[in-house]
Amino acid sequence: MNENTTLAVIIGSVREGRFGPVVGDWIADRAREHGGFDVDVVDLAGVDLPLTLPAVSPKVAGDDYPLPDGLRPISARLAAADAFVIVTPEYNHSYPASLKALIDWHFTQWTAKPVAFVSYGGAAGGRHAVLHLENVLTELHAVTIHDGLSFPNYFTSWQDGRPNDPATARYADQLLTQLSWWSTALRRARSTAPYPMPGSPALAPA
């Protein structure tokens, strides 16, 4: 097994004039410097995310899920990832529709994998968006990381592609250290035995 874990950094905003790529590139660089990660930056602005979903959910359909051809490349990237960092703004006290569409088109790609959050916004720094994402991803049996990064008033707290506060790098390293621990532990667990989803044989009475 490769000692490095594959980290997908997902840039969630697709809005014109968005700030997301600045934050996404910065945390991706921090992850590369941290070590132990093979980093894949997934920018949703370049992905066609249909809003019309099949009648049967991916949880129920499994391998028979009718995934559109245009989504197959990004689905493969999500499946190959051992961990995720979701970079999200806050729209009307929640997260962008692009992220919801990406999440809803998939299921097993998130299951038993750790997800960390880097958010940005106005006074709340995107925390409302993260709270909603934590709820959704827990339903998909992902493991959400406790220590995230939040950037209130990002329009004044960043300069030249990086946060003004030098202490932010230390907080980012703390997030990445937790993410690395979970990604390594969960990858080993998944390689040892399938994750016991409700109704699976692993949870059947003896």
C-alpha positions in Angstrom: 0.0 0.0 0.0 1.3 3.5 -0.9 2.2 5.3 2.3 0.7 8.5 1.0 -3.1 9.0 1.1 -4.9 10.7 -1.8 -6.5 14.0 -0.8 -9.2 15.6 -2.9 -9.5 19.3 -2.3 -13.0 20.2 -3.6 -13.6 23.9 -4.6 -17.3 24.2 -4.1 -18.2 27.7 -5.5 -19.1 28.1 -9.2 -20.1 31.7 -8.9 -18.7 34.4 -11.3 -15.8 36.3 -9.6 -15.5 33.6 -6.9 -12.8 33.6 -4.3 -12.8 29.8 -3.9 -9.8 28.9 -6.1 -7.6 31.3 -4.0 -8.5 29.4 -0.8 -8.4 26.0 -2.5 -5.0 26.5 -4.0 -3.7 27.7 -0.6 -4.9 24.8 1.4 -3.7 22.4 -1.4 -0.2 23.9 -1.1 -0.3 23.5 2.6 -1.3 19.8 2.2 1.6 19.2 -0.1 4.0 20.9 2.3 2.5 19.0 5.2 3.5 15.7 3.5 1.8 12.3 3.3 -0.8 13.5 0.8 -1.1 13.1 -3.0 -3.3 16.1 -3.7 -6.0 16.3 -6.3 -7.7 19.7 -6.7 -11.3 19.2 -7.9 -12.8 22.5 -9.1 -16.6 22.1 -9.5 -16.6 25.1 -12.0 -15.3 22.6 -14.6 -17.9 19.9 -13.9 -21.3 19.5 -15.4 -23.5 18.6 -12.4 -27.1 17.7 -13.5 -29.8 18.6 -11.0 -32.2 15.8 -12.2 -31.4 12.6 -10.3 -32.3 9.0 -11.1 -35.4 7.5 -9.4 -33.3 5.1 -7.3 -30.6 6.5 -5.0 -26.9 5.4 -5.4 -27.1 3.8 -1.9 -29.8 1.4 -3.2 -28.7 1.0 -6.8 -25.1 0.3 -6.0 -23.1 -0.7 -9.2 -26.3 -0.4 -11.3 -26.6 3.3 -10.6 -27.1 5.1 -13.9 -24.3 7.7 -13.7 -24.1 10.1 -16.6 -21.0 9.8 -18.8 -20.0 13.4 -18.0 -19.8 12.6 -14.3 -17.7 9.4 -14.6 -14.3 11.2 -14.4 -15.1 13.1 -11.3 -16.8 10.0 -9.7 -13.6 8.1 -10.3 -11.6 10.9 -8.6 -13.9 10.9 -5.6 -13.7 7.1 -5.4 -9.9 7.2 -5.5 -9.6 9.7 -2.7 -8.9 8.6 0.8 -9.8 12.0 2.3 -11.5 15.2 1.3 -11.1 18.9 2.1 -14.2 20.8 1.1 -13.7 24.5 0.4 -17.0 26.3 0.6 -18.4 29.8 0.8 -21.7 30.6 2.6 -24.8 31.4 0.5 -27.9 32.5 2.5 -26.6 30.7 5.6 -25.8 27.5 3.7 -23.5 26.0 1.1 -23.7 26.2 -2.7 -26.1 24.1 -4.8 -23.0 22.8 -6.7 -21.8 21.0 -3.6 -25.2 19.5 -2.9 -25.5 18.2 -6.5 -22.0 16.6 -6.3 -22.8 15.0 -2.9 -26.2 13.7 -4.0 -24.9 12.0 -7.1 -22.6 9.8 -5.0 -22.7 7.6 -1.9 -20.0 5.0 -1.5 -17.4 7.5 -2.6 -17.9 9.3 0.7 -18.5 6.4 3.0 -15.9 5.7 5.8 -13.7 8.5 4.6 -12.7 11.7 6.5 -13.8 15.1 5.4 -12.4 18.4 6.6 -13.8 21.9 5.9 -12.3 25.2 4.9 -14.9 27.9 4.7 -15.0 31.6 4.0 -17.6 34.3 4.0 -18.7 37.5 5.9 -18.9 37.8 9.6 -19.6 34.1 10.2 -16.8 32.9 8.0 -18.9 30.3 6.3 -19.6 28.4 9.5 -23.3 28.0 8.7 -22.4 26.3 5.4 -20.1 23.9 7.3 -22.8 23.0 9.9 -25.1 21.9 7.1 -22.4 20.0 5.3 -21.6 18.1 8.5 -25.2 17.0 8.8 -25.4 15.8 5.2 -22.0 14.0 5.1 -22.7 12.2 8.4 -25.8 10.7 6.7 -23.5 9.3 4.1 -21.3 7.7 6.8 -18.4 10.0 6.2 -16.2 11.1 9.2 -16.2 14.8 9.6 -13.0 16.4 11.1 -13.4 18.4 14.3 -10.8 21.2 13.5 -11.7 23.2 10.4 -10.6 26.5 9.1 -12.9 29.5 8.8 -12.2 32.9 7.2 -14.5 35.7 8.3 -14.5 38.8 6.0 -12.2 37.1 3.6 -12.2 40.2 1.4 -10.1 42.0 4.0 -8.3 39.1 5.7 -6.4 37.8 2.6 -3.7 39.4 0.5 -1.6 38.0 -2.4 -3.2 34.6 -2.2 -2.7 34.0 1.5 -4.3 34.9 4.8 -2.9 37.9 6.6 -2.7 36.2 10.0 0.5 34.2 10.1 -1.0 31.9 12.8 -3.4 30.5 10.2 -0.6 28.2 8.8 -0.4 26.5 12.2 -4.2 25.9 12.3 -4.0 24.5 8.8 -1.3 22.1 9.9 -3.4 21.0 12.8 -6.4 20.3 10.5 -4.1 18.4 8.1 -2.5 16.3 10.9 -6.0 15.2 12.1 -7.0 14.5 8.5 -3.9 12.5 7.8 -4.5 10.4 11.0 -8.1 9.6 10.0 -7.3 9.0 6.4 -4.6 6.5 7.2 -6.6 4.7 9.9 -9.8 4.5 7.8 -7.9 3.4 4.6 -6.4 0.5 6.6 -9.8 -0.3 8.0 -11.5 -0.4 4.6 -8.7 -2.6 3.3 -9.3 -5.1 6.1 -13.0 -5.4 6.0 -16.0 -3.7 4.2 -17.6 -0.9 6.1 -20.7 -2.4 7.9 -23.6 -0.5 6.4 -27.1 -1.0 7.9 -28.5 -4.2 6.5 -25.1 -5.6 5.6 -24.1 -9.1 6.6 -21.5 -7.6 9.0 -24.4 -6.4 11.1 -26.6 -9.5 10.9 -27.3 -11.3 14.2 -25.1 -14.2 15.0 
